[in-house]
Amino acid sequence: ALLRPVVDAVAALHAGGIVHGDLKPSNVLVDRRGRPVVVDFGLAMRGGGSRGRAFGTPGYAAPEQLDRDGRAVPASDVFALGAMLYLLLTGERPIPDSTVDACRARALAVDYRLPQERAPETPAKLQRICLAALEPELARRYRDAAAMLADLDRWRRGEEVTARPAILQARFFDQVDTTLAHVERWRLQSLVTDAEAEALADRLQRVRRPDTHWLVDARRLVPSQVALYFGGWMSLTALTAGLWFAWESFESTPWMRWLVPAATALVLAIAALVLQARRETRIALGFFIVVDLAIAVSTLQLLRETGWLAPAVDGPVDVPVRDRVVTNASDQLVALLDRSRSPTLGEWMGGWNEQLLVVAAAWLIGSIALRRVTGAAALTPMASLAALLFWTSAFASAGFFRARDEHSMLLLGGWLVLGGAIALAMGIRGNSREERREQDAGEGLSPPRDAWSMASIGVASILGGLLVAAWYGADLITLGLLDDFRDSTRRAAAFIAAAIPVIALALLLQRRRTPLRIRLANFVRIVAPTWVLFPLLVIERDAGSPWWMLWQIVFFACVIAVAAMSAVHNWKPFFLSSLVYFVAGYASLTVRLTREIDGPTGSVARVVMFAALVAGISTMIAAYAVPRLRAARSWRGARDARPASGIDRTAATIRDR
């Protein structure tokens, strides 16, 4: 309550181009009504500059004021305000020395205790503001009193502050580095598994080099952040679902159908730029994200209303919906549900192929532009999704897309795989650049992380493309060798063949171990077993006698192989997949035996139950006995191979006696 008016007054001085130069408690008088007043402008300077000698009061003067040149800038007053805040919090000065040289040396070395160490009740965020104001380097200090005032106001409102003091970060980094060294020792001592060590190291490295601090703050769900996100979501819902259902009510003013989302995007963009100029970056980011999505919505609604690239034609009433170009919501839904026609890709999105291409292009351009304006990697996922939509709609606009047409869908799958490969290559290359930049960056500095979204979209696109290709292009993938089999069998075989590039993708990602590539490889490993085991179940179900028995054997052999791979590489997803698919195979075997033998279900199930019980107990006994037998043979071989020692001779003598 006392300090904020002082900081506000100094901010007004800085706005007028004046540096006080000698702020200290004795130069702040408090009147009878408790209002503080800043006095003594004997050392004040207009615009700052150098006096050619040290000046100011030791203990409150900034280090640059106490050097030979005696420089002063608005951030110099911030140092004094930080020293006053330290005094108010703890009752003591941060730098108690009285000589110029001693005060300057202590300030540069940050040789003082934290406020919480002297006054444990000090709020953590207020301590950060105090220490940020006392930074010895001008570049890390608040640039002026207005920036410090903004952080104080954020603290009073219960929001996150922007202060990131170097002293706290240095301690934090030292503790993280120590923990990383502990994790490596735990791994070498087999106290944790390799996968657990990698997960711990990945998480620690991510918090050690986080995104820009306000992006970290934006991920904290404080009440204001929840309100920001929820308000943005409500706005987008109103512009999409709300406008969709209210489309026909704007018949008298059709221009409002596209003007409402466009005007909303423009107003929010202006508000976001104002907030960014006021250094309210965390709030501005939420506005920019809504603007980015509103760009796509307003472009789609504009094309839908004007009919550009898909002009609306009012046909006769008796003309079926599938033979007309429709723009109203109800007719579009009818067209999508009409199984007698093959809708275009654009119709699934409420437009047509060329319209969807324009929407994707506008969204992509807007995302890239906002990414450059904000410098926030949080907008990169938007750009990646827009690029994927643009890539897919380009395929459809070229005339290749026909829903439910096998040849067209096969081409779409290949197109998605190609686009995913391009995105993955860009993401991996970007990840390598980010890793190099992080190695060169100073403590607490981290480049924006754009690679993860591009690489993730690339992996998802590759897997999705392989899925589409295996489903619709089974005959081509299996080389026509299974033409006499059912469609489900051919598709299952195609899925097994498509598992080869999936496994190759996981191996490719593991060639160079970075946190991003490890996470992507883990994701691919989670889905990889299903690409083989589930199709085998389908093939076994469709196979006739006696081939189904062979497929059952192959299936359970693959289940065991997946479980064994989990032990070799410590891949827990593989082990969980083997457990789940063993249960599915057990049920399938019981049902199939009942159908083939044509006997009572209970009797067949009893035989299978006892067989599985015997196999399970035998496996458990083997898990106990086999390692011990191997160890015993190993010890015997090692003892027979070495020369007899004195202990061995003594033991032999005791046995003989």
N, C-alpha and C positions, 0 to 999 in steps of 0.2 A: 504493500500500500504506500510506503514511503518512497521506494526506489522507482516504481513505474512512472510517476509524474516527472522525476528527474530524468529518466531515460527519454521520456516524451519531449521534455524541454530541449535536451541535447539533440534529439532527432530533428527538432525544428531549427536548431542552430545549423546542423549539417545540411538541411534542405536549403538554408540561406547561404551556404558556402562558407560558414564560419567554424573553425576548430577552436575549442576552448583552451586546451593545452595544459590546464592545471586543475582538473577535477579532483576533489578529495572531500572528505566529510566536513572539514571546516569551511569549505566554500559552498555548502548547502545549508541554508538557514531554514528553520521551520517556524512558521508564525503561530499565533495563539490558536488558530483554528486547525492546526495540524497540517498545513499545506507547505510542502517544501519549495524553496526558491533557490535557483542557482545564481551565485554572485561571483565577483572578482574576475573580471575579464582582462586583467593586466597582461596576460600572456597569450591572449586570443589572437588568432591569425585568420585572415580571409583566404580561403582556398587551401590552407596548409602550406607546407614548404619547409625550408631549412633555416635555422638561426645561426648556424656555424659554431654552435657550442651546445653542450648538454643543458637542458632546462626541464622544469617541472619538479614535482615533489617526489623524492625517492620513496619507493613502496607503492606509489600510485602511478607514476610516470611509466609509459611503455618503454621497452628496450630501445626502440629507434630514437626516442627522445633523449636517452642517456648516452648515446654514442657521440663521437666527435662532431658530427654534422648537426645533431640535434634536429632531426626531421620530425614532422608532425603531419598526420593525415587524420581523417575522421575515425579510422580504426584505432588511432592512438587514444582518443577519448573513450573508446569502447573498453580498452584495457583498464583504464581508471574506473569505469563503471563496474567491470568485473571484480576489481579489488574491493570496491565498496560493497558489492553483493556478497563477497566472501566474508567481509567483516560483519555484515548484518546476519549472515547465516551462522557464523561460528563465534562471534565476539572477538576474533583476533584477525590481525592483518595477515595476508598470505606471505608477504615479504617484510619481515620486521626490521631488516637492516636499515641503517641510516645513511651509509655512504653510497655514492653514485655507482662506483665500480662493483661493490658487493651486491647492490640491488639488481644491477644489469646482469651480472653473472647468474644470480639465483633465478631471475625471470627467464633467461635463455635456457637454463638447465631444468626448468620446471621443478625446482627444488623446494617443494612444499607439500604438505599432507593434503589429502582430499578432504573436502568439507564434511563428508559423512564420517571420516575417521575422527574428526574433532567434534562433530555434532551429529550423532547417528540418526536423529530425527529428520535430517535434511532430505527433502524429496529428491529422488534420483534424477528426474528431468531438470529440476532447478539446479542441481549440481552440474549437470551437463552444460546448461546455459552459462553458468559461472566459469567453468573451466574453458569453454569455447571462447569466452570474452578475454580470458587470460592467456590465450595462445601466444607464444613468443614470435611465431611467423605471421606476418601480415596476411599471407594468402589463406591461412587457416582460420583467422579471426573473423568475427563479423565485420563486414566492410564499413558499416556505419551504425549509428544508434538505432536507426529505423529497423534494420534487420534484427537487432537484439530485442527491440520492442515487439516485433512480430512474434518472436519466439516466446517472449514472456506472456503475450496474449494467448498464444496457443496453449501454454501450460495452464493458464487460468481457466481456459475453456475445457480442459481435460483432454486435449488433442496431443498428438505426437509433436515433438520439437525437432528442428533440423540440426541441432548442435551435435557434433561428433568430435569430442575432444581427442587430441592425439594421445594424451597421457592414458586415457581409458582404453583407446584402441590398441596402444602398444602393450598394455598389460593383458588385454584380451588376446591379442595375437600370440604373446608369449605363452599364455595358458593353453591356447589351441595347439601351438607347436609342441608343447610338452605332452599334451594328450595324444597327438599324432605319433610321437615317439613311443608313448606307452602302448598304443594300439599295435604298432609294429612288433614291439617286444612280446605282447600278448599272443600275437600270431605265431611268432617264432617258438614260443613256449607252449603252443597248442592249447592255450587257454580259451581262444576263440577260433572259429573256423576261418578259412580264407574268405568265404563269402561275407561273414559277419565283419571281418576286418576291413574288407573293401567297402561295405556299407557305412561303417563308422567313419572311415577315412574320407569317403565321398561327402558325407554330411558335414564333417568338420571343415573340409576344404571349401565347401559351398558357403558356410557361415563365415569363414575367414576372409573370403573374397566375395562379399555379397554384391547384389546389384546396387545401383545408386540408392543412397539412404532413404530417399523419399519413396522409392519403390518398395523397399522393405517395410516402411511405415504403412504404405497403402495396403499391404497384405494383412495388417493387424485389424481384426474386426472390433475396433472401438465403436461406440454408439454412432458417432458422426460418420464413420466409414460405412457402417451398415446402412445408415439412412441414405448416404450418397449412392451406394450400389443399388439399394432397393428402389430409390427414386428413379435412377436411370433405367432400371428394368421395367418399371411401370410406364415410363415414357415410351420405351421401345415397344412394349406390348400395345399401347394405345395407337402407335403409328403403324403397326403391322396387323395384328388380329382385329383391333378396334376399327381401323380404317377399312379392312377387308369386309367386315359385316355391315359397316355403315356406308358402303360404296354407293348403293342405289339411292340413299337419302340425299346425296349431293347432286341430283340430276339438274336442279335449277341453277346450281353454281358448280359446274364440273371442274373449274379451274382450282377449286379448293382441294380437290383430291390429291393434287401433287404439291400445291403451295403449302399446305399444312406441314408435311414432313420437311420440305425444303426450308421453310421459314424457321421451323424448330431447329434444324441443323445449323442455320446461320446464326440464330440468337445464341445457341449454346457455344458455337465456335467463338463468337465475340466475347462471351462471358469467360470462356476458358483462356483466351489470350490475355484478358484483363487480370485474371487470377494468376496466370503465369508471370505477368509483369510485376505483380505484387508479391511474387515469390511464394504464393500459395500453391506450390507445385503438386502436392498430393491431391488436393481437391481438383486442380486443373486437369490432372490425368483422368479422373473419373468423367469429367465433362468431355474431354477429347475422345474417350472410348465411345461414348454415346453418339458424338458427332460422327465418328467413323462409321458406325453401324447405320446411322440415319442417312448417310450419303447413299448407301446401297438401297435403302428403303425408298427414299425420295426419287432416285433414278428409276427404280422399278415402277413406282406409281405414275411417274411422268410418262414413261413409255406405254404403260397400260392405258392411260387416259388418251394420249394422242394417237395411239395405234401405230406409231412409227415402227417400221420393220415387220409389223403384223397388223395391217389396217383392219379395223372392225367393219364387217359387212353384214348388214341386216338382211338376211335371206327370208324367203317365205316362211310362214308359220309351219307348214307341213314338211319343211326340210329338216331331216334329223340333225341332232346336235353335232354328230361326228362330221357332217358335211359343211358345217358353218364355222367361221372364225368368231369366237365369242370372247367377250371381255368382262362380263359381269360374273360375280363370285359364284352364284348358284349354277349357272350353265357350265362354268369351268369344273366345278365339282362333279357334275353329271358326266362331263366328258372324261374325267379321270376314272370314274367308276364304270364307264362303258367298256366292257371286255371285247366288244366286236371291233374295236379300232386300236391302233398302235399310237398312243400319244407321243409327242416329241418330248425331249428332255426339258425344254423350257416350260412346257405345260405343267410339269410336276412342280415347278417353282412359281406358277401363276403367270407365266408369260410364254414366249416362244424362243426358239434357239437363239436367233440373232439378238433378241432383246436381252436374253440372259447373258450373252457375250458382252453387250454394252454395259450391263449392270456390273458384271465382274470386273470389267476394265475400269469403270468409275470407282469401284470399291478398292481395287488394287492401287490406283493412282492416289486416291485419298489416303489410304493407309500408309503408303510410302511418304507422302508429303507430311502427314502428321507425325510419322516417326522421325523425320528430319527436324521438324519444329520442336518436338518435345525432347528428343534424344532418349526416349523411353523404349526399351526393348519389349515392353508390355504390348506395344502395337504391332510387333513383328508377327505374332500368331495370326492377327487379323489379315496382314498382308499375305501370309502363307496360305490361309484358307481362300482368300480372294484369288491368288494365283492358281490354286487347284481348281476352283470353280471356272476360272478363265480357260484353263487347259482343257477341262471337260466340255465346256460349252463350245470351244473352238472345234472340237471333234464333232459335236452335234451340228454346229452351223455348217460344217463342210458337207453335210448330208449323209453321214455314215450311221447316225443313231436311229434305230428302229426298236422300240420296246418290244420285248418278247420275241425278237428275231435272233436266232442263234448266231448267225454269221456276224451280225452287227454287234451283238454283245461280246463276242469273242474279240473283235477288233477293239471294242471299248476297253476290255481287260488288258490287252497289249498296250493300248494308249496310256492307260493308268500306270502300268509298270514302267513304261518309258519315262513318263513325267515324274514318277516317284524316284527313279534312278537319277534323273537330273537334279531333283531337289535334294536327295540324299548326298550326292557328290558335292553340291554347293554347301550343304550343312556340314559335312566332314571337313571340307576345306576351310570354311569359316571357323569351325571348332579349333582347327590347328592354328589359325591366326590368333584366335582369342587366347589360346594357351600360351603362345609366344608373347603376346602383349601382356598377359598377366604376370609372366616371369619378369618382364622388364618394368612393370608398374611398381610404384612405391607402395608402402604399407597403407592399407585402407583404400587403395584405388583399384578399380576393376572396370574393364571395358564393358559396354552393354553386351548382353548375351543374346545374340540373334540366331546363333547356329542351332540351338536346341529345337526351336519351332520348325525351322526348315527341315532338319534331319528327321524329326518326329513325323511331320507331314509326309516326307518321302517314304519312310518305312511303312506308314499306314497305307499310303497309296500303292506301294508295291504289293503288300499283302492283300489289299482289296482287289487289285487288278488280277493277281493270281487266283483269287477266289472266283471272280467273275469268269475268267478264262477257263478254269477247271470245270465250272458248272455248265457253261454254254459251249465250250469247245472240247468236250471229252473225246469225241471221235478223232479230232486232229491230234490231241496230245497223246492218245493211246495208239496212234498210227493205224487206226482202223482194225486193230487186231481183235477187238472185242465187239464186233458188229453184231454177233449172234446173241449177245447178252442183253440184259435189261438196261434201261437208261440209268437206273440207280447204280448198277455195277460199273458201268462205263465211267460214270462221274466219280465214283469212289476210287477207281483206278487212276483217274486223272488227278484227283487230289493227292494220292500217294506220289505220283510223278512230280506234281508241283511242290511237294515237300523238299525236293532236292534243292531248288533255288532258295527255299526258306532257310534250310540248314547252311547253305553257302553264304547267305546274307548274315547269319549269326557269326560264322567264322570270319567273314570280312570285317565285321564291326569289332571283333576281338583282336585283330592284328595289331592295333595300337591302343593301349589301354589308357583312355582318358575317362573322366567321370561320365561325360555324355555318352560315349560309345559303350561303356559298361552298362549304363541304364538301358540303352536301346537293345543291346544284345540280350539282356535279361528279359526284356519284353518279348523278343522274338523266341527265346527259349521257352517262355510260358506257353505260347501258342503252338510251338513246333510239334509236341507229341500228338496233339489232336489231329494234325494234318495226316498222320499215319494211322493212329489207332481207331479213330472213328470210321474212316473209310473201310478198314478191315472188317469192322462189325457189319457194315452195310453189305459188303461183298459176301460175307458168310451168310447173312440172312437170305440173300437172293440165290445163293449157290444150291444146286441140287445134289442128290446123292451120287457118289460118295464124296464129292468135292468139298462139301461143307466141313467134313472132318479135317481135311487138309488146311482149310482156312482157319478153323478153330486152333489148330496147332500153331499155325503162323501167327495168329493173333496173340496167343498166350506167350509165345516165344518173344514177340516184340514187346509185350508188357514187361517180361523179365529183363529184356535188354534195356528198356527205358529205366527200370529200377536200378540196374547195374551201372548205367551211365550216371545216374544221380550220385552213386557212391564214388565213382571215379573222379568226377568233377565237382562234387558237392553241390549239385543243382537240385535244390529242394522242389522247384516246380515239376521237374521230371518225376521225382519220387511220388509227389501227390497225384500226378496224372496217372502213374502206374497203379496206385491204390484205387482210384476212382474207376479206371477202365477194367481193373480186375473184377470189381463188383458187377459192372455191366456185362463183361464176358461170362461171368458165372451165371447170371440170370439168362443170358442168351443161350448158353450151353444147356441149361436145364429145360428151357422151352423147346429147344430144337430136338433134344433127346426124346422128350415126351411126344412130340409130333412124329418123329421118325419111327420110334419103337411102337407107337400106338398103344402104350400101356397106361396104367394109372399114374396120374401126375404125382401123387404122394410117394409111390414106390420109386419112381425115377429120381425124384428130388432127394429121397433118403439115400440112395446109392451115391449121388453126386455129393451130398453133404458129407458122408463118411469118407469118400475119397478126398475131398478138399480138407477135411479135418486131419486125416492121416498125413497128407502132403504138408499142411501147415505145421503140425507138430514136428514132423521130420525136418522141416526147414529150420525150425527154432533150435532143435537139437544140433543140427549141423552148424548153426551159427555159434553154438557154444563149443562144439568139439573140434571143428576143422581148424580154427586158429591155434588151438592148443597143440594139436598134432603137428601142425606146421612149425610151431615154435620149438617143440621137443626135437623134431628132426634137425632144425637149424642149430640148436644147442649141441646136439650130438655131433653134427658135422663139424662145427667149430672146435669142439673139444678134441676130436680125433685128428684134426688138421694141425693143431698147435703142438709144440714140444712140451713135454711134461714139466711142470713147474714144481717148486718145493712144496707148495700146498697140495698139488695132486699126489706127489710121492708120500706125503704125510697121511693124506686121506687113504691111499692104498694100504699103507702099513697098518692103520687103525682097522680097516676092514679085514685084513689078514688075521690080526690078533683077535 
